[in-house]
Amino acid sequence: MSSLTTLNRQIKLASRPAGLPAVSDFQMDYSALPSPVASEVLVRSVYLSLDPWMRGRMDNGVPGREAVAIGDVMPGGVVGFVVESNDSAFRAGDAVEGMLGWQEYAVVNGRDLRKLDTGLAPISTALGVLGMPGLAAYFGLLAICDPRPHETVLVSGAAGAVGMLAGQIAKIKGCRVVGVVGSDARTSWLVDEAGFDAAFNHTTTTDLRETLGAHCPAGIDIYFDNVGGAITDAVFGLINDRARISIQSFLGMPDAGPRWLSQLIVRQAKVEGFLVSAWADRFPEAREQLSMWLKAGLLGYREDVAQGIESAPQAFIGMLQGKNEGKQLVQLSALQAAAA
Amino acid sequence: MSSLTTLNRQIKLASRPAGLPAVSDFQMDYSALPSPVASEVLVRSVYLSLDPWMRGRMDNGVPGREAVAIGDVMPGGVVGFVVESNDSAFRAGDAVEGMLGWQEYAVVNGRDLRKLDTGLAPISTALGVLGMPGLAAYFGLLAICDPRPHETVLVSGAAGAVGMLAGQIAKIKGCRVVGVVGSDARTSWLVDEAGFDAAFNHTTTTDLRETLGAHCPAGIDIYFDNVGGAITDAVFGLINDRARISIQSFLGMPDAGPRWLSQLIVRQAKVEGFLVSAWADRFPEAREQLSMWLKAGLLGYREDVAQGIESAPQAFIGMLQGKNEGKQLVQLSALQAAAA
């Protein structure tokens, strides 16, 4: 490779947004290609994952959430290929996954990379079904909600990277699964392709509670909540005894309104907040199970792939607005490396 | 006994209150002493338990909560002695506990009575430490919150029948226990008699969150919530990672205000609503453990005993206002039976 002529394009945080970020909150920088020293590995990034949690890191730090400094590269999960390695566990050409940030190349310590089995599935799945979204669906549904056959599972944000998988895992567990989404096209995809029992578009629903009730005639046993807000409020009126509600990564939803503590008591229900990172010691087990389901054709998925690092800010903003169809990725370089 | 001359005084629901009940929402009736038929047992009531859940039964029915009909005897747990038995499992003179309602005598099927071991503790404890309050404290703390040594446990309504026991069980489990109460006298009792590490009077606290923070310098791992409202709102700002919050039987608290879903996510915390009846199959195990702790002197308790069935409505209203000091009981007849 010719490091003298290759520049590394990076996207850095330029300013802290209030509410929805603007493209001007990001800036593109060009730096020399970094060189790995002892134990380090140089990676060419192919896919960058864009995820809701990144928005939280753009704010000033709050307890439990580290802020990105102004001028720092935006953080993010990446899959790519090893270019040069000073770690004996990796060789040039290995497919790897790691938190490499919004940049075309990265140098990291080998211990922060995970080698991918390219025979298993396309490498982009390491950011989706077999990555954080798959793990969040797996633990958020199975560990927090313990689904039983014939229970009714409601998933909000059901066409999102996590929601679509949570619903399909619930189907594998024998549940009746209903999805709430933001467009009619997503409704069709969930029912026709992902095997949901039903799905509806909340943006064209006049009475959320009535519509939820019609789709969940036996009440709601499990609510896999990706959105919060009005949908969550409506769900609380329909939960069954001993209902389980898993909540994670709400974005832009007002954290005010009617409360439902009394309903939790009457229904002996629980609401549990959930960060997938807490389950890191069980990731291998979960990845193995998810891989088996994927190979068996039980987990369909969709990817929405923006092209080129320069498209990342706009794609990120669109994802926060719910415009993406499936897991939002940015392709940063070709899947097949050009001759180095 | 001379059933011809004995009347059974009963307190019935006269009207449905809005908010705090008035004495006029109840009416006293006099009926002939009932006679037990096959399998039935006639019981003379000695202590009636007054509990917050009774207020909910005075409203029109909501899902999961049966309403008392106008003109029906108010429901309630009672301990007393068998007068006459057509069930071979009971004999005259046996001490028993059951849901016999607000009345001086009751006839029930023997299967709905539990025989008490009078050698174990005063029979009134069957309505307190060894009754529903004890069981609610036991399961609400141990099963829902899983306390670990050195964790900080906050109990609101800490001088109430359930709260005082939850705090003491947390102490047995090696936790640091802080109580929130409504008077300085209760603060002293909790620290000096019940062994709480600290307690404070929220009615004289100017900044709830600051005071909570001062009493819980290591944050809050477990919140045993008996009250809801402003105290609960303040607690949410101070919970630690993986905090567990058990909620039950709030009364008169506005179910609106700031919400804390985001905080649950950041802290990976859970809020679980809880009805003690759900754990009925484990009551024997719990009663055995509570009895052992009681015998070992590890569970102190207080009782507030009103005298005579005619005092029950006012005592009930006072309990809803938090005026009782300890478990609210009404003594309906003498502990030692008069010669029949």
Interface residues (C-beta under 8 A of the other chain):
Chain A: V62 P63 G64 R65 G228 T232 D241 R242 I247 Q248 S249 F250 D255 A256 G257 P258 R259 W260 L261 S262 Q263 L264 I265 V266 R267 Q268 A269 K270 V271 E272 G273 F274 L275 A278
Chain B: V62 P63 G64 R65 G228 T232 D241 R242 I247 Q248 S249 F250 D255 A256 G257 P258 R259 W260 L261 S262 Q263 L264 I265 V266 R267 Q268 A269 K270 V271 E272 G273 F274 L275 A278
